[in-house]
Amino acid sequence: MSFIHEDFLLTNTAARRLYHEFAEDQPILDYHCHLPPKDVAENRRFNNLSEIWLEGDHYKWRAMRANGSPERYATGGADPYEKFLEWARTVPNTLCNPLYHWTHLELKRYFGIDDLLNETNAPAVWARANQLLAGEDLRAHGILKKFRVKALCTTDDPVDDLSHHKRIAASDLETRVFPAFRPDKALNVHQPEAFNAWVGRLEAASGVSIAGLADLLDALRKRHDYFHQMGARLSDHGLNHCYADFCTDAAASKIFDQARSGRAATPAEQGQFAAHLMLFFGHLDAEKGWTKQLHLGARRAVNSRALRQIGADTGFDSIGDWPQIDALAAYLDRLNEENALPKTILYNLNPADNYALATMAGNFQDGSIAGKIQFGSGWWYLDQKEAMEWQINALSNTGLLSRFIGMLTDSRSFMSYPRHEYFRRTLSNLLGDGIQQGEIPADYDLVGSMLANICYQNAEQYLGLGL
């Protein structure tokens, strides 16, 4: 039997029935990812396995570094085939890391390859994969069709003109592709050089001359309006932690003016300014019925030398340990007091905070929308089997698992769609264990309908994308 077989991760009869009858054939709604819209618009053809599999994948880069591979095989200038061979040498050493599961799921689902990848069979795997990549089925559009992706939401800066989204909308692609509003750079008054350059791009995109804070907010509102016209129904914020040191308009204006003049905000000032803008963004989302996503807890760019030499988002980030709950509670409460709390998904990166965030979500359910405040799927370091189970258990023990909107890829790679399968198998197995142990009734219509809803239907109803 191959390693990736039809009952992979399904350890009991109930789990196998649940997965195969209720989860396996559900479509995918990938409501948060980092796929480049340009690749979708151009229906990108990938030239080789290294290009589709290793390009931009910081999970694999970290593993290769840990295995002793020089940087030229990860982010450097090695030949694509050399990079792939180095990854093949690394894979046997990823046993017990989720990369081992993901790697072989991906080889199986994209290329029909059952072999356990290693240095010896790497040339044959390379040849087989590249042969298939030359066909239409594994171009960008073919992949989306193959994995039944009904819709995906990219992650886009407010200054983006969304021209690629226009091309996608005008194409015959069946998958719906929506932008999502990610205004993180608007908070960076502590980095005035980069901040002012970004404000210049915002001026050009919005047509607003930004002389003061009121102009900045006007420009951001115009861009938010434009994203809405282009189909966006979600925003996203990547934060160390929520900001809750709220300040007056006058104080925020002063901080903005100082940044525009080239003076870096102090940490306290940056926190005040960020809190002020995050309230503004909450109002924008609530006014339009959008969903706000809060990705909390990443400690980014820890390795200063690597940041200088290679750049950001190259695999030198980790889990942070900031206190999360007081500021998060204050932020949600302030928006709620102002009748401006949108649908919100709370993504947690530190497993120590799982129960705290799961119970925080329950404090702001208001009966208006089922599951209005979501404790989101495990992300980044927590989108693997064990941590998925932690997240599911924290949610089910403190809230309503039945209202959960399920999995997303959060990925830059077109090779990541088996992560939905991985999640569905993990959830099916967890529920199957409950049935086997007598903790969940063996009512397959009841349990199976909940499973199917988590896999797709809940997200479709919750997000309001008009699918």
Buried (B, 14 or more C-beta within 10 A) or exposed (E): EEBBEEBBBBEBEBBBBBBBBBBBEBBBBBBBBBBBBEBBBBBBBBEBBBBBBBBBBBBBBBBBBEBEBEBEBBBEEBEBBEBBBBBBBBBEBBEEBBBBBBBBBBBBBBBEBEBBBBEEBBEEBBEBBBEBBEEEEBBBBBBBBEBBBBBBBBBBBBBBEBEBBEBBBEBEBEBBBBBBBBBBBBBBBBBBEEBBEBBEBBBEBBEBEBEEBEBBBBBBBBBBBBBBEBBBBBBBBBBBBBBBBBBEEEBBBBBBBBBBEEEBBEEEBBBBBBBBBBBBBBBBBBEBEBBBBBBBBBBEBEBEEBBEEBEEBBBBBBBBEBEBBEBBBBBBBBBBEEEBBBBBBBBBBBBEBBBBBBBBBEEBBEEEBEBBBBBBBBBBBBBBBEBBBBBBBBBBEBBEBBBBBBBBBBBBBBBBBBBBBBBBBBBBBBBBBBBBEEEBEEEBEEBBBBBBBBBBBBBBBBBBBEE
